[in-house]
Amino acid sequence: TVNMGQKSEGQAEQLFKKFGQKLDSFIAEMKDSSENMSEEFESRFEELKKNFAHLEDEAKDFKANNKDKWDAVQDELNQAGQSLKQAFKNAFAKNN
């Protein structure tokens, strides 16, 4: 069942990655064009805000619907982070 959680998280990451790519593309387009910039910018900005709000709601729903899995993932990530931190401390302590 952990795989299902990982798959869902992977999908959420992909959604945020795609959103980031679209936002980067949008910013690049805005820098390149100067004609009708304010109207198009305002329209697209509002669209991006709505899309972001939707993604944020989906992420909250995912977290709420998978709280136990989410908590387990967070615990495991915290433990992994502590292990990595300790590994670096140990590695550099030996060299000094």
Order of alpha helices (4+ residues) and beta strands (2+ residues): alpha-alpha-alpha
